[in-house]
Amino acid sequence: MSFVLGLVIGLAVGLAIIVGFVRSENSRSKLRSELATTIAAFARMTVEDSRKLLPAEYYPSWVVFSQSQKLKWLNLHLTKIWPYVNEAASELIKASVEPVLEQYRPFILSSLKFSKFTLGTVAPQFTGVAIIEDGGDGITMELEMQWDGNPSIILDIKTRFGVALPVQVKNIGFTGVFRLMFKPLVDEFPCFGAVCYSLRQKKKLDFKLKVIGGDISAIPGVSDAIEETIRDAIEDSITWPVRKVIPILPGDYSDLELKPVGTLEVKLVQAKELTNKDLIGKSDPYAVLYIRPLPDRMKKSRTINNDLNPIWNEHYEFTVEDASTQHVVVKVYDDEGLQASELIGMAQVRLNELEPGKVKDVWLNLVKDLDIQRDNKYRGQVQLELLYCPFNMENGFKNPFTDNYTMTSLEKVLKDGVNGKGAIENGNSISQKKREVIIRGVLSITVISAEDLPVVDLMGKADPYVIVTMKKSEARKKTRVVNDSLNPVWNQTFDFVVEDGLHDMLIIEVWDHDTFGKDYMGRCILTLTRVIMEGEYKDCFQLDEAKSGKLWLNLKWMPQPIYRDT
C-alpha cells in the first residue's frame, strides 16, 4: 500500500515538475520573442524617433547622432603642422578676401585693406567628416570645423572725412562646415586634377572690432559698416555655391567654376493670419526674399499698412547656381518706421523640390528660426508661386515671365534692335531699353458650385452668392443668389478682358444675401499664372477666412500677348 502511495506521489510530483518546466520554457520563449520584436523595432528607429523618446541632454557623451566620423588623428597632426599651414593659408585668404572687401566697401570709407593678416597659433578643430555621394567623377568631402582662434588681423581703414583708423579684428569664434571637392579623378598621382573648397554652412561667426589706441564707437556708423562689410564679403567670396578652384594638375577646370544654371521666378502672393506685433492697431508687414543673403541680391516687397492678411502679388527673379542645394528664403517683418523692423516669421523652399518648367503654388508656415525644426507657435502663413527654369530646357517650355514668351519673328527682330544689335553707342556705353512682357487676353471663369459653406443664418442655412473681382481693373461680376443652401450650384460663366495677366489677381468672395444687408462668408485669391501656362483648368479651392467651405471653379485663358517699352 505504501509502495503504491509513493508511486502515485512520485508520478504527481514528476508531472508537476514537467508541467512547470514546460510553462517556464513557454514563458521564456514568449519573453524572448517579445524582446526580439522590441529590438527589431529599435533597429528600425530613426534619429528623430530616438529624440522623441529621450531629449538630447539625457544621452551619455559617447552617443552622437551624426553620420560624420571623428577626426582626432587629423586634429593631432594639424596642430603639429599648423605654423606652416598658417603661413600659406593667411596669404591665400588675404588675397581672396581683400578684393571682395573693396567691392563691398561702404560709402563712408574711402579705403579698406589688410595691413596685417595671420591666423595665429591656435589651430582649428575638425569635429567630423562625411563623404557625399554625388555620382559624379569626383569625391566630395564635408568637414565640420570649430575655431576659437587668436589671429592677428589689422585693417587699414580710411574714412571720407580724412581719418585713418587701424582696426583690429579680434575674439573670432567660428563654427561651420567646409566642403572639399576633388575632381576630376584621373589615372596619375595624386589621382585628381583640382581641389575646390567652399564654406558649405556657416553656423556661427562672432568677432569684435577695436581701434588700436582708441574706441571705434567714437565714430558713429563705422563699426556697423565694417562688420556688415566683413560678413557680406564672407558670404560672397567662399560660401556655397561659390567655390574656389585650386588646380593640381595642368588642365582646363573652368567647368568647376561657379556659373548660373537657371532662373527662379518667385511671385509673393499674400500672407494670412500673421502674428500681430503692435499693441495698438495691426502690424504693417513687408517681406524680404533671397537665395543668397547678399544686400544687392535680396528683394524687398512694399509695406501693407495695418493688415494681418496682406496681399502683395509682387514678382521677382533670382539667379540659381546650384539647384540641388540652394533654397529660396522669405522673411516677413513688421515695419516699425524709424525703429528697427520686427521679425514676424520666416520660411524656405528647397529648389530641388521644384519640378523644372512647372509652377508650384505653396503655402508656408512661418517659423522663428529656420534651424529649429519644430516651432509650436503659429505665426501665420505666406503664399508663394515658384517656377524654376533651367537654361537650355529641351522640352519646348516657354517661360511666361520673360519677354520671349510667344514672340513673333517680327517682335524678335525689333527686340534685337532695341537690346543690342541696333542700339546706339554713346562713347563707351550702350543705351538699352528694358522691355517688359505684357500678357493680354480674355479670362473666362465659371463659378460652378460650393460645398460645406459655414452656417450664417439662425435657421442653419444661408443664401449664398459670389462676387468675382479683377484686382487691377476692379472689374466685378456677381452670380445669382441660391436660397437656403450650404452646397449651392451656380454654373455661371463670366468673361474679363485682362491687360496684364502676369501681374493681375482674381478675388472670389462668397456672401450671404440678407434682407437687411449681407454677411461675409470667405474668399479665394488666385493669380493667373497657372491658367496662362495651362490654358484651362478646373479645381477646388478652400475658402480663406472661413471655418469651412470649398469652391469649384473652371478657368480658361485666351491669350493676346503684346509688348511695350518701359
C-alpha positions as CSV (number, residue, x, y, z in Angstrom):
1,M,0.0,0.0,0.0
2,S,2.8,2.4,0.9
3,F,4.5,1.5,-2.3
4,V,1.5,2.4,-4.4
5,L,1.1,5.6,-2.5
6,G,4.7,6.5,-3.0
7,L,4.4,5.7,-6.7
8,V,1.4,7.9,-7.1
9,I,3.0,10.8,-5.2
10,G,6.2,10.4,-7.3
11,L,4.2,10.5,-10.6
12,A,2.3,13.5,-9.4
13,V,5.4,15.4,-8.4
14,G,7.1,14.4,-11.6
15,L,4.2,15.5,-13.7
16,A,4.1,18.8,-11.8
17,I,7.8,19.4,-12.4
18,I,7.4,18.6,-16.1
19,V,4.4,20.9,-16.4
20,G,6.2,23.7,-14.5
21,F,9.3,23.2,-16.8
22,V,7.2,23.4,-19.9
23,R,5.4,26.5,-18.7
24,S,8.7,28.1,-17.8
25,E,10.1,27.4,-21.2
26,N,7.0,28.7,-22.9
27,S,7.2,31.9,-20.8
28,R,10.9,32.3,-21.6
29,S,10.2,31.7,-25.3
30,K,7.4,34.4,-25.2
31,L,9.7,36.8,-23.4
32,R,12.5,36.2,-26.0
33,S,10.0,36.7,-28.8
34,E,8.8,40.0,-27.3
35,L,12.4,41.1,-26.7
36,A,13.3,40.3,-30.3
37,T,10.3,42.3,-31.5
38,T,11.4,45.2,-29.3
39,I,15.0,45.0,-30.6
40,A,13.7,44.9,-34.2
41,A,11.6,48.0,-33.5
42,F,14.6,49.8,-32.1
43,A,16.7,48.8,-35.1
44,R,14.1,50.4,-37.4
45,M,14.1,53.7,-35.4
46,T,15.4,56.8,-37.0
47,V,17.3,59.6,-35.3
48,E,14.2,61.6,-35.0
49,D,12.4,58.7,-33.3
50,S,15.2,58.4,-30.8
51,R,15.0,62.1,-30.0
52,K,11.3,61.8,-29.4
53,L,11.8,59.1,-26.7
54,L,14.6,60.9,-24.9
55,P,15.9,64.5,-25.0
56,A,19.5,65.0,-26.1
57,E,20.7,66.2,-22.7
58,Y,19.9,62.8,-21.2
59,Y,22.2,60.9,-23.5
60,P,25.7,60.0,-22.4
61,S,28.6,61.8,-24.1
62,W,29.5,58.9,-26.3
63,V,26.1,58.9,-28.1
64,V,26.4,61.0,-31.2
65,F,23.6,61.4,-33.8
66,S,25.8,62.1,-36.8
67,Q,26.9,60.4,-40.0
68,S,30.3,62.1,-39.6
69,Q,33.4,60.2,-38.5
70,K,35.6,61.6,-35.7
71,L,38.9,63.2,-36.7
72,K,41.1,63.1,-33.6
73,W,44.0,61.9,-35.7
74,L,43.6,64.9,-38.1
75,N,43.4,67.4,-35.3
76,L,46.6,66.0,-33.7
77,H,48.6,66.3,-36.9
78,L,47.0,69.6,-37.8
79,T,48.2,71.1,-34.5
80,K,51.8,69.9,-35.3
81,I,51.9,71.4,-38.8
82,W,49.7,74.5,-38.1
83,P,52.6,77.0,-38.2
84,Y,53.2,76.1,-41.9
85,V,49.5,75.9,-42.7
86,N,49.0,79.3,-41.1
87,E,51.6,81.0,-43.3
88,A,50.2,79.6,-46.5
89,A,46.5,79.9,-45.6
90,S,46.9,83.5,-44.4
91,E,48.3,84.7,-47.7
92,L,45.6,82.8,-49.7
93,I,42.8,84.2,-47.6
94,K,44.2,87.7,-47.7
95,A,44.5,87.6,-51.5
96,S,41.0,86.2,-51.9
97,V,39.0,88.3,-49.3
98,E,40.7,91.7,-49.8
99,P,39.2,92.4,-53.3
100,V,35.8,91.4,-52.0
101,L,36.1,93.7,-49.1
102,E,36.9,96.5,-51.5
103,Q,33.8,95.5,-53.6
104,Y,31.5,95.8,-50.6
105,R,33.3,98.8,-49.0
106,P,30.6,101.1,-47.6
107,F,30.4,104.7,-48.9
108,I,31.6,106.1,-45.6
109,L,35.0,104.6,-46.2
110,S,37.4,105.5,-48.9
111,S,39.8,102.6,-48.4
112,L,39.6,99.2,-46.7
113,K,42.7,96.9,-46.8
114,F,44.6,94.5,-44.6
115,S,47.9,95.8,-43.2
116,K,48.4,92.5,-41.3
117,F,46.8,89.1,-41.6
118,T,47.8,86.0,-39.7
119,L,45.6,83.2,-38.3
120,G,47.5,82.9,-35.0
121,T,48.9,80.0,-33.1
122,V,45.6,78.1,-32.4
123,A,44.7,75.5,-34.9
124,P,41.1,74.8,-35.8
125,Q,39.5,71.6,-34.6
126,F,37.6,69.3,-37.0
127,T,34.7,67.6,-35.3
128,G,33.6,65.3,-38.1
129,V,33.9,64.4,-41.7
130,A,31.3,63.0,-44.2
131,I,31.6,61.7,-47.7
132,I,28.9,63.0,-50.1
133,E,27.8,60.6,-52.8
134,D,27.1,62.7,-55.9
135,G,27.5,60.0,-58.6
136,G,30.0,62.2,-60.5
137,D,33.6,61.9,-61.5
138,G,35.0,63.2,-58.2
139,I,34.9,62.9,-54.4
140,T,33.1,65.4,-52.2
141,M,34.0,65.7,-48.5
142,E,32.4,67.8,-45.9
143,L,34.4,68.8,-42.8
144,E,32.8,70.2,-39.6
145,M,35.1,72.8,-38.1
146,Q,35.3,74.8,-34.9
147,W,37.7,77.6,-34.3
148,D,38.2,79.9,-31.4
149,G,41.4,81.5,-32.6
150,N,43.9,84.2,-31.7
151,P,44.5,85.7,-35.1
152,S,46.3,89.0,-35.7
153,I,44.2,90.8,-38.3
154,I,44.5,94.6,-38.7
155,L,42.5,96.5,-41.2
156,D,43.9,99.8,-42.6
157,I,40.8,102.0,-42.9
158,K,40.4,105.5,-44.3
159,T,37.2,107.4,-44.0
160,R,36.0,110.0,-46.4
161,F,36.5,112.6,-43.7
162,G,40.2,112.0,-43.9
163,V,40.5,109.9,-40.7
164,A,42.9,106.9,-40.8
165,L,42.0,104.0,-38.5
166,P,44.0,100.9,-37.8
167,V,41.2,98.5,-36.8
168,Q,42.0,95.1,-35.1
169,V,39.7,92.1,-35.7
170,K,39.8,90.0,-32.5
171,N,38.0,87.4,-30.4
172,I,37.0,85.4,-33.5
173,G,34.7,82.4,-32.9
174,F,33.6,80.3,-35.8
175,T,31.6,77.1,-36.4
176,G,30.8,75.8,-39.8
177,V,31.1,73.1,-42.4
178,F,33.6,73.2,-45.2
179,R,33.1,71.3,-48.5
180,L,36.1,69.9,-50.4
181,M,35.6,68.5,-53.9
182,F,38.4,66.5,-55.5
183,K,37.7,66.3,-59.2
184,P,38.1,65.2,-61.9
185,L,39.5,61.8,-61.0
186,V,42.5,60.9,-63.2
187,D,44.9,58.0,-63.5
188,E,48.0,59.8,-62.4
189,F,49.2,60.9,-59.0
190,P,47.6,62.4,-56.9
191,C,44.6,60.9,-58.8
192,F,42.6,64.2,-59.0
193,G,43.0,67.2,-61.2
194,A,41.9,70.0,-58.9
195,V,40.5,70.8,-55.4
196,C,37.5,73.0,-54.9
197,Y,36.8,74.4,-51.4
198,S,33.8,76.3,-50.1
199,L,32.1,77.2,-46.9
200,R,29.0,74.9,-47.1
201,Q,27.3,76.1,-43.9
202,K,28.1,79.0,-41.6
203,K,26.6,78.1,-38.2
204,K,28.3,80.9,-36.1
205,L,30.6,83.8,-36.8
206,D,31.5,86.1,-33.9
207,F,34.2,88.8,-33.8
208,K,35.0,92.2,-32.2
209,L,36.4,95.3,-33.8
210,K,38.8,97.5,-31.8
211,V,40.6,100.6,-33.0
212,I,44.3,100.4,-32.0
213,G,44.8,103.1,-29.4
214,G,41.2,104.3,-29.4
215,D,37.5,103.4,-29.4
216,I,35.7,102.6,-32.7
217,S,32.4,103.6,-31.2
218,A,33.6,107.2,-31.1
219,I,32.9,107.4,-34.8
220,P,29.2,106.7,-35.4
221,G,28.3,104.2,-38.0
222,V,31.8,103.0,-38.8
223,S,31.7,99.8,-36.6
224,D,28.4,98.6,-38.0
225,A,29.5,99.4,-41.6
226,I,32.8,97.4,-41.2
227,E,31.1,94.5,-39.5
228,E,28.4,94.3,-42.2
229,T,31.1,94.5,-44.9
230,I,33.1,91.6,-43.4
231,R,30.0,89.4,-43.2
232,D,29.0,90.2,-46.8
233,A,32.5,89.5,-48.0
234,I,32.5,86.1,-46.4
235,E,29.0,85.3,-47.8
236,D,30.0,86.3,-51.3
237,S,33.6,85.0,-51.5
238,I,33.5,81.4,-50.2
239,T,30.0,80.5,-49.1
240,W,28.5,77.7,-51.2
241,P,27.6,77.6,-54.0
242,V,30.7,79.9,-54.5
243,R,33.8,77.7,-54.6
244,K,37.5,78.4,-55.0
245,V,39.3,76.1,-57.5
246,I,42.9,75.2,-57.0
247,P,44.5,73.4,-60.0
248,I,46.7,70.4,-59.0
249,L,47.5,69.0,-62.5
250,P,47.6,71.1,-65.7
251,G,44.3,71.3,-67.4
252,D,41.1,73.4,-68.1
253,Y,38.9,73.4,-65.0
254,S,36.5,76.2,-66.0
255,D,33.6,73.8,-65.7
256,L,34.2,73.7,-61.9
257,E,33.8,77.4,-61.5
258,L,30.5,78.9,-60.2
259,K,28.1,79.6,-63.0
260,P,24.4,80.3,-63.3
261,V,22.3,77.2,-64.2
262,G,18.9,78.8,-64.4
263,T,16.5,81.3,-63.1
264,L,13.9,81.2,-60.3
265,E,10.7,83.2,-60.8
266,V,9.0,83.9,-57.5
267,K,5.7,85.5,-57.0
268,L,5.0,86.7,-53.5
269,V,1.2,86.4,-53.5
270,Q,-0.1,87.0,-50.0
271,A,0.1,86.1,-46.3
272,K,-2.7,85.3,-43.8
273,E,-3.2,85.2,-40.0
274,L,0.1,87.0,-39.3
275,T,1.1,87.4,-35.6
276,N,0.3,91.0,-34.6
277,K,3.4,92.7,-33.3
278,D,1.7,96.1,-32.5
279,L,0.0,96.9,-29.2
280,I,-2.2,99.4,-31.0
281,G,-3.7,98.6,-34.3
282,K,-2.2,95.9,-36.6
283,S,1.2,95.1,-37.9
284,D,2.5,96.7,-41.1
285,P,4.0,93.7,-42.9
286,Y,6.6,93.6,-45.7
287,A,8.7,90.6,-46.9
288,V,12.3,90.1,-47.9
289,L,13.2,87.3,-50.3
290,Y,16.6,85.9,-51.3
291,I,18.5,82.8,-52.4
292,R,21.9,84.2,-51.4
293,P,21.8,86.6,-48.5
294,L,23.6,89.5,-50.1
295,P,22.3,93.0,-50.0
296,D,22.3,93.5,-53.8
297,R,20.5,90.2,-54.4
298,M,17.8,90.4,-51.8
299,K,14.3,91.6,-52.8
300,K,12.0,93.6,-50.6
301,S,8.3,94.0,-51.0
302,R,6.2,97.1,-50.4
303,T,4.7,97.5,-46.9
304,I,1.0,96.9,-46.4
305,N,-0.2,99.1,-43.6
306,N,-2.4,97.8,-40.7
307,D,-3.1,94.4,-42.2
308,L,-2.5,90.9,-40.9
309,N,-3.7,89.4,-44.2
310,P,-1.7,91.4,-46.7
311,I,-1.9,90.9,-50.5
312,W,1.3,91.8,-52.4
313,N,1.2,89.9,-55.7
314,E,4.8,91.0,-56.5
315,H,7.1,89.2,-58.9
316,Y,10.9,88.7,-58.5
317,E,13.6,86.9,-60.4
318,F,16.6,85.2,-58.9
319,T,19.7,83.6,-60.5
320,V,20.3,79.9,-59.5
321,E,23.8,78.5,-59.3
322,D,23.1,75.1,-57.8
323,A,19.5,73.9,-57.7
324,S,20.4,70.7,-55.8
325,T,21.5,72.6,-52.6
326,Q,20.1,76.1,-52.8
327,H,16.8,77.3,-51.4
328,V,14.7,80.4,-51.5
329,V,14.0,82.2,-48.2
330,V,11.2,84.5,-47.3
331,K,11.1,86.6,-44.2
332,V,8.1,88.7,-43.1
333,Y,8.7,91.8,-40.9
334,D,6.6,94.3,-39.2
335,D,7.6,97.8,-40.4
336,E,8.3,100.0,-37.3
337,G,9.1,103.2,-39.1
338,L,12.2,104.8,-37.8
339,Q,12.8,101.9,-35.4
340,A,14.2,98.5,-36.4
341,S,11.7,96.2,-38.1
342,E,10.5,93.3,-36.0
343,L,10.6,89.8,-37.5
344,I,7.2,88.1,-37.7
345,G,8.4,84.8,-39.1
346,M,10.3,83.1,-42.0
347,A,10.1,80.1,-44.2
348,Q,12.1,78.4,-47.0
349,V,11.6,76.1,-50.0
350,R,14.4,73.9,-51.3
351,L,14.9,74.2,-55.1
352,N,15.3,70.5,-55.5
353,E,11.7,70.2,-54.6
354,L,10.6,72.1,-57.7
355,E,9.8,70.4,-61.0
356,P,11.6,72.4,-63.8
357,G,9.2,74.3,-66.0
358,K,6.2,73.8,-63.7
359,V,4.7,76.4,-61.4
360,K,4.4,75.3,-57.8
361,D,1.9,77.1,-55.6
362,V,2.8,76.7,-51.9
363,W,1.5,77.9,-48.5
364,L,4.4,78.0,-46.0
365,N,4.1,78.1,-42.2
366,L,6.2,80.9,-40.7
367,V,8.7,80.0,-38.0
368,K,11.1,81.9,-35.8
369,D,14.3,80.2,-36.9
370,L,14.9,78.0,-39.9
371,D,17.5,75.9,-38.0
372,I,14.8,74.9,-35.5
373,Q,12.9,72.0,-36.9
374,R,9.8,72.5,-34.7
375,D,8.1,75.7,-33.8
376,N,4.9,75.1,-31.8
377,K,3.8,78.7,-32.0
378,Y,1.7,79.6,-35.0
379,R,2.9,82.8,-36.7
380,G,0.8,82.8,-39.9
381,Q,1.4,81.6,-43.4
382,V,2.8,83.1,-46.6
383,Q,1.9,82.1,-50.2
384,L,4.5,81.8,-53.0
385,E,4.3,80.8,-56.6
386,L,7.6,79.3,-57.7
387,L,8.8,78.5,-61.2
388,Y,12.4,77.1,-61.8
389,C,13.6,77.5,-65.4
390,P,16.9,75.7,-66.1
391,F,18.9,77.2,-69.0
392,N,18.6,75.3,-72.3
393,M,15.4,73.3,-71.4
394,E,14.8,70.8,-74.2
395,N,11.1,70.2,-73.8
396,G,9.9,73.3,-75.6
397,F,8.9,75.0,-72.4
398,K,8.4,78.8,-72.6
399,N,8.8,81.0,-69.5
400,P,5.8,83.4,-69.4
401,F,7.8,85.8,-67.3
402,T,10.4,86.5,-70.0
403,D,10.0,88.9,-72.9
404,N,10.4,86.0,-75.4
405,Y,7.1,84.4,-74.5
406,T,5.2,83.6,-77.7
407,M,7.0,86.4,-79.6
408,T,6.5,86.6,-83.3
409,S,9.5,86.7,-85.6
410,L,9.0,90.4,-86.2
411,E,8.9,91.2,-82.5
412,K,12.1,89.2,-82.0
413,V,13.8,91.3,-84.7
414,L,12.6,94.5,-83.1
415,K,13.7,93.3,-79.7
416,D,17.2,92.5,-81.0
417,G,17.4,96.1,-82.4
418,V,16.5,97.5,-79.0
419,N,18.6,95.3,-76.9
420,G,21.9,95.3,-78.7
421,K,22.3,95.0,-82.4
422,G,20.5,98.2,-83.2
423,A,21.4,100.1,-80.1
424,I,23.2,103.4,-80.4
425,E,26.6,103.6,-78.9
426,N,27.4,106.8,-77.0
427,G,31.1,106.8,-76.1
428,N,31.8,103.5,-74.2
429,S,28.2,103.0,-73.1
430,I,25.3,101.4,-75.0
431,S,21.8,102.8,-74.4
432,Q,19.5,99.9,-73.9
433,K,15.8,99.9,-73.2
434,K,14.3,97.3,-70.9
435,R,11.3,95.5,-72.3
436,E,8.6,94.0,-70.1
437,V,6.3,91.4,-71.3
438,I,2.6,92.2,-71.1
439,I,0.3,89.2,-71.4
440,R,-3.1,90.5,-72.5
441,G,-6.1,88.2,-73.0
442,V,-9.6,87.2,-72.0
443,L,-10.1,85.3,-68.8
444,S,-13.3,83.1,-68.7
445,I,-14.2,82.0,-65.2
446,T,-17.1,79.6,-64.5
447,V,-18.3,79.6,-60.9
448,I,-19.5,76.0,-60.7
449,S,-20.6,75.3,-57.1
450,A,-19.7,75.4,-53.4
451,E,-19.5,72.8,-50.7
452,D,-19.9,72.8,-46.9
453,L,-20.3,76.6,-46.6
454,P,-20.4,77.9,-43.0
455,V,-23.8,78.5,-41.3
456,V,-24.7,82.2,-41.0
457,D,-28.5,82.2,-40.7
458,L,-30.4,81.4,-37.5
459,M,-32.2,78.7,-39.3
460,G,-29.0,76.8,-40.1
461,K,-28.9,77.8,-43.7
462,A,-27.5,80.5,-46.0
463,D,-28.5,82.4,-49.2
464,P,-25.0,82.4,-50.8
465,Y,-23.8,84.3,-53.9
466,V,-20.4,85.0,-55.3
467,I,-18.6,88.2,-56.3
468,V,-15.7,87.9,-58.8
469,T,-13.3,90.8,-59.0
470,M,-10.2,91.5,-61.0
471,K,-7.8,93.3,-58.6
472,K,-6.1,95.7,-61.0
473,S,-9.0,96.8,-63.1
474,E,-11.6,96.4,-60.3
475,A,-14.0,94.9,-62.9
476,R,-16.6,93.0,-60.9
477,K,-19.2,90.3,-61.7
478,K,-21.9,88.8,-59.4
479,T,-23.7,85.4,-59.5
480,R,-27.3,84.9,-58.7
481,V,-28.4,84.1,-55.1
482,V,-29.2,80.5,-54.2
483,N,-31.6,80.4,-51.3
484,D,-31.4,78.1,-48.3
485,S,-28.3,76.1,-49.3
486,L,-24.9,75.4,-47.9
487,N,-24.0,73.5,-51.1
488,P,-25.2,75.8,-53.8
489,V,-24.8,75.3,-57.6
490,W,-24.4,78.3,-59.9
491,N,-22.7,77.2,-63.1
492,Q,-22.4,80.8,-64.3
493,T,-19.6,82.0,-66.6
494,F,-18.1,85.5,-66.7
495,D,-15.5,86.9,-69.1
496,F,-12.9,89.5,-68.2
497,V,-10.6,91.5,-70.5
498,V,-7.2,91.4,-68.8
499,E,-4.5,93.9,-69.7
500,D,-1.6,92.4,-67.6
501,G,-2.3,88.8,-66.8
502,L,1.0,88.1,-65.0
503,H,0.5,90.9,-62.5
504,D,-3.2,90.7,-62.0
505,M,-5.2,88.7,-59.5
506,L,-8.7,87.2,-59.2
507,I,-10.5,87.7,-55.9
508,I,-13.6,85.5,-55.4
509,E,-15.7,86.3,-52.4
510,V,-18.7,84.4,-51.1
511,W,-21.5,86.4,-49.4
512,D,-24.8,85.5,-47.7
513,H,-27.7,87.6,-49.0
514,D,-29.9,89.1,-46.3
515,T,-33.0,91.3,-46.5
516,F,-31.3,93.9,-44.3
517,G,-27.7,93.5,-45.7
518,K,-25.1,90.8,-46.4
519,D,-22.8,88.6,-44.4
520,Y,-19.2,87.8,-45.5
521,M,-18.5,84.0,-45.7
522,G,-15.0,83.7,-47.1
523,R,-12.8,84.3,-50.1
524,C,-10.3,82.8,-52.6
525,I,-7.4,84.7,-54.1
526,L,-5.9,83.4,-57.3
527,T,-3.1,84.6,-59.6
528,L,-3.4,84.0,-63.3
529,T,-0.1,82.3,-63.8
530,R,-1.4,78.7,-63.8
531,V,-4.3,79.4,-66.3
532,I,-1.9,81.3,-68.6
533,M,0.5,78.4,-68.7
534,E,-2.1,75.6,-68.9
535,G,-4.7,77.4,-70.9
536,E,-7.6,75.9,-69.0
537,Y,-8.1,74.0,-65.7
538,K,-10.8,73.0,-63.2
539,D,-10.1,72.8,-59.5
540,C,-11.5,73.0,-56.0
541,F,-10.3,75.9,-53.7
542,Q,-10.6,76.1,-49.9
543,L,-12.2,79.3,-48.6
544,D,-9.9,81.5,-46.6
545,E,-11.2,83.4,-43.5
546,A,-13.9,80.8,-43.1
547,K,-14.4,77.9,-40.8
548,S,-15.3,75.6,-43.7
549,G,-16.2,75.7,-47.4
550,K,-14.9,74.9,-50.8
551,L,-15.4,76.5,-54.1
552,W,-15.3,74.7,-57.5
553,L,-14.1,76.9,-60.4
554,N,-13.2,76.5,-64.0
555,L,-10.7,79.0,-65.6
556,K,-9.9,79.4,-69.3
557,W,-7.4,81.8,-70.9
558,M,-7.5,83.1,-74.4
559,P,-4.2,85.0,-74.9
560,Q,-3.3,88.1,-76.9
561,P,0.3,88.8,-76.0
562,I,1.7,92.3,-76.7
563,Y,4.9,94.1,-75.7
564,R,5.7,97.6,-74.5
565,D,8.9,99.5,-73.7
566,T,9.5,100.7,-70.1
